[in-house]
Amino acid sequence: MIETDEELKKTFKNFVAKFKRFEDWVFIEWCNANGSSNCRIRYIINEKEGELHISGDLGSGVFYWYSKNTWQDIARYANNFSYFNSKAEAKSDDGMTDSDVAKDDLRDFIQEYVDDETLKELGYTEDEFIEEAMEGWDVYGDGTFTRDGLADEDVINFLLDNEFYSAGKVASNRERLWAIGLQMILEKYGDEGVHANER
């Protein structure tokens, strides 16, 4: 089930940020005020180069902007999750799949690239084609269409021949929590950031 951002924010209900700066590097420990390491995230930002390294209880990732960016800039980028996630060079979590999203992806593909005559030649209406294709959709993997399933081979071959290899890919809650954590840190500490621990 895909949780809303508001539901995910509850994960960080009692979290605080601990900041350290070493020249162009900012280290942010985002952790529960009670000392628990559950869902703890460490953000390491090279502001000179626009690098973000994430590690902790929710996995790890490396993101690059290849230009000067403050930690606040990067936290603001997290508001546009698609853009933020596109900057990942490597990450331990590679999203998940959702069958409703896969069906929507198939419908978009058909409406954009497949004419009624082609569907008729294959012997399907739009809805029937989608249902048949879903019989060859790998729900437990990365959302690829495979000939190993129960689907009509002609349907799967048509998708693969038209370079439509997978569908239904959505960001995992872990990936979204990385971005939500940065957003919450910016909301809570603003431009004070690295000076917040000096009080």
Secondary structure as GFF3:
##gff-version 3
##sequence-region A 1 199
A	DSSP	alpha_helix	5	9	.	.	.	ID=ss1
A	DSSP	three_ten_helix	10	12	.	.	.	ID=ss2
A	DSSP	beta_strand	15	22	.	.	.	ID=ss3
A	DSSP	beta_strand	25	32	.	.	.	ID=ss4
A	DSSP	beta_strand	41	46	.	.	.	ID=ss5
A	DSSP	beta_strand	51	56	.	.	.	ID=ss6
A	DSSP	beta_strand	61	64	.	.	.	ID=ss7
A	DSSP	alpha_helix	71	77	.	.	.	ID=ss8
A	DSSP	alpha_helix	81	86	.	.	.	ID=ss9
A	DSSP	beta_strand	88	91	.	.	.	ID=ss10
A	DSSP	beta_strand	96	97	.	.	.	ID=ss11
A	DSSP	alpha_helix	99	113	.	.	.	ID=ss12
A	DSSP	alpha_helix	116	122	.	.	.	ID=ss13
A	DSSP	alpha_helix	126	134	.	.	.	ID=ss14
A	DSSP	alpha_helix	153	161	.	.	.	ID=ss15
A	DSSP	beta_strand	169	170	.	.	.	ID=ss16
A	DSSP	alpha_helix	173	189	.	.	.	ID=ss17
A	DSSP	three_ten_helix	193	198	.	.	.	ID=ss18
###
